[in-house]
Protein backbone atom coordinates (compact mmCIF):
# COMPACT_ATOMS: atom_id res chain seq x y z
CA UNK A 1 0.00 0.00 0.00
CA UNK A 2 1.44 3.36 -1.01
CA UNK A 3 1.65 6.19 1.49
CA UNK A 4 0.64 9.80 1.12
CA UNK A 5 2.94 12.69 2.00
CA UNK A 6 1.43 15.34 4.24
CA UNK A 7 2.87 18.52 5.71
CA UNK A 8 1.93 19.14 9.36
CA UNK A 9 2.31 22.68 10.68
CA UNK A 10 2.23 24.21 14.15
CA UNK A 11 2.55 27.99 14.02
CA UNK A 12 3.14 29.71 17.34
CA UNK A 13 3.44 33.43 17.99
CA UNK A 14 7.21 33.49 17.57
CA UNK A 15 8.06 30.24 15.82
CA UNK A 16 6.77 27.78 13.24
CA UNK A 17 7.25 24.02 13.15
CA UNK A 18 6.78 22.14 9.88
CA UNK A 19 7.06 18.38 9.54
CA UNK A 20 6.72 16.33 6.38
CA UNK A 21 5.28 12.92 7.19
CA UNK A 22 4.17 9.90 5.24
CA UNK A 23 1.02 8.09 6.37
CA UNK A 24 -0.97 5.22 4.91
CA UNK A 25 -3.49 6.00 2.22
CA UNK A 26 -6.86 6.61 3.88
CA UNK A 27 -5.31 7.90 7.12
CA UNK A 28 -7.06 10.64 9.06
CA UNK A 29 -5.72 14.11 9.89
CA UNK A 30 -5.12 13.21 13.53
CA UNK A 31 -2.95 10.26 12.48
CA UNK A 32 -0.79 12.62 10.41
CA UNK A 33 -0.41 14.99 13.37
CA UNK A 34 0.51 12.09 15.65
CA UNK A 35 3.09 10.89 13.10
CA UNK A 36 4.67 14.37 13.06
CA UNK A 37 5.63 14.19 16.73
CA UNK A 38 4.35 17.73 17.33
CA UNK A 39 1.85 16.56 19.95
CA UNK A 40 4.79 16.06 22.32
CA UNK A 41 5.21 19.84 22.59
CA UNK A 42 4.13 21.29 25.95
CA UNK A 43 0.79 23.05 26.01
CA UNK A 44 -0.89 20.98 23.30
CA UNK A 45 -3.93 19.11 24.58
CA UNK A 46 -4.76 16.25 22.19
CA UNK A 47 -8.31 16.07 23.58
CA UNK A 48 -9.17 19.62 22.52
CA UNK A 49 -7.05 19.75 19.36
CA UNK A 50 -8.48 21.70 16.40
CA UNK A 51 -7.10 21.03 12.93
CA UNK A 52 -7.23 22.78 9.59
CA UNK A 53 -6.40 22.01 5.97
CA UNK A 54 -5.01 24.94 3.99
CA UNK A 55 -6.59 27.40 6.45
CA UNK A 56 -10.04 25.78 6.75
CA UNK A 57 -11.04 23.91 9.89
CA UNK A 58 -11.56 20.16 9.43
CA UNK A 59 -12.62 17.25 11.61
CA UNK A 60 -9.86 15.28 13.30
CA UNK A 61 -11.05 12.15 11.48
CA UNK A 62 -11.03 13.80 8.02
CA UNK A 63 -9.08 11.77 5.45
CA UNK A 64 -5.84 13.28 4.18
CA UNK A 65 -4.68 13.35 0.59
CA UNK A 66 -1.20 13.51 -0.91
CA UNK A 67 0.18 17.04 -0.64
CA UNK A 68 -2.21 18.23 2.09
CA UNK A 69 -1.07 20.85 4.59
CA UNK A 70 -2.58 20.01 7.98
CA UNK A 71 -2.42 22.85 10.50
CA UNK A 72 -2.70 22.57 14.25
CA UNK A 73 -4.94 25.52 15.08
CA UNK A 74 -4.29 27.63 18.14
CA UNK A 75 -7.17 29.04 20.18
CA UNK A 76 -8.03 32.64 19.38
CA UNK A 77 -6.78 35.16 21.92
CA UNK A 78 -9.59 37.49 20.93
CA UNK A 79 -12.53 36.87 18.62
CA UNK A 80 -12.76 38.72 15.30
CA UNK A 81 -15.89 40.66 16.32
CA UNK A 82 -14.30 41.89 19.55
CA UNK A 83 -11.08 42.82 17.70
CA UNK A 84 -13.15 44.88 15.24
CA UNK A 85 -14.93 46.67 18.11
CA UNK A 86 -11.61 47.50 19.77
CA UNK A 87 -10.19 48.90 16.52
CA UNK A 88 -13.32 51.01 16.02
CA UNK A 89 -13.09 52.42 19.57
CA UNK A 90 -9.40 53.17 19.13
CA UNK A 91 -10.07 54.92 15.81
CA UNK A 92 -12.86 57.02 17.34
CA UNK A 93 -10.57 58.15 20.18
CA UNK A 94 -7.73 59.09 17.84
CA UNK A 95 -10.02 61.34 15.72
CA UNK A 96 -10.96 63.50 18.73
LINQUITA-V128931 format. One record per backbone hydrogen bond with DSSP energy under -0.5 kcal/mol. CO is the residue of the C=O (numbers start at 0). NH is the residue of the N-H. Records with the same first field share a line. If there is no record, write none. Layout:
BEGIN
CO = NH + NH
END
This chain:
BEGIN
1 = 24
3 = 22
4 = 66
5 = 7 + 20
6 = 69
7 = 18
8 = 71
9 = 11 + 16
14 = 11
16 = 9
18 = 7 + 20
20 = 5
22 = 3
23 = 26
26 = 63
27 = 31
28 = 32
29 = 33
30 = 34
31 = 35
32 = 36 + 37
33 = 36
36 = 39
37 = 40
40 = 43
42 = 44
43 = 45
44 = 47
45 = 48
49 = 72
50 = 57
51 = 70
52 = 55
55 = 52
57 = 50
58 = 61
59 = 29
61 = 28
63 = 25
64 = 67
67 = 6 + 69
68 = 53 + 70
69 = 8
70 = 51 + 72
71 = 10
72 = 49
78 = 82
79 = 83
80 = 84
81 = 85
82 = 86
83 = 87
84 = 88
85 = 89
86 = 90
87 = 91
88 = 92
89 = 93
90 = 94
92 = 95
END
